[in-house]
Amino acid sequence: MNQTIPLAFTGDLLCRQPPRGIDVDTTLAHFAIITCLVDPELVRPQIHPRFHLDLIEHEGREWALLSVVPFVDQDFRFVNVPWLKWRFGQTNYRVYVTDSETGEHVAWFIGTSLDSWTVSIPHYLWKLPWHRARIRFDCSFDADAQCYSTYRMQTSNSWADAEVELTDTGQPPTELTGFDDLETGLVILTHPRKGFYYRRDGRIGSYAIWHDRLQTTVGHVKTARFKLLERLGMVKAGEAPPIHSVLIQNQTEFTIYLPPRIVDRGRK
């Protein structure tokens, strides 16, 4: 990997800044991180030069890591008006990168699909690359076995149609391919607290989140079709991407610190 210092879930990394104002608290359900192996040369054009790809070695070559992250916002609510709540499906597309200015491991968001009229707020007001979609989950969680017996997600009528079917082992991960140790891999893949992206006006935007350390189980892909990756030339049409890992959590709490901010002039 293009970093040699082991990473750990330190107190600073897990510390929660109390939300206020228009910050958001939300409970996420059916949270999955489906990480794909992608040719670095194909993903670099999507990312501002300020950010360096986090790369791993696998089967004699270097790969970038791009995760498709579907989930259901169960009770999306602004902390200053907690009685107003929204429920909707969402899917994020993120690449793991290092910020050359700070040295932080962060996520670069290519975009988000969101199944709610409320997508118009971040789309138009803050110019986030968020897009309206129809997202349907068909999930059954076995509380006794602490794993999913069924996990299906389909996104349609979107800039990024997708179809996913996963199996769930119910077991925590013991290793992650390409990482020197498990905790480093989990920090990279499950705990980027800052996200950067190209705004719809071409400038760079950023927002921050908080969640506790995830307690994921290992999943496997039965079906994974992502039209966005096909359109960007990262996967051949009709083919599934090579999968690095699947991590699943039934439920977790997130805080989103708003509003997002503009951090750079953008594309160069």
Disulfide bonds with the S-S distance in Angstrom:
none
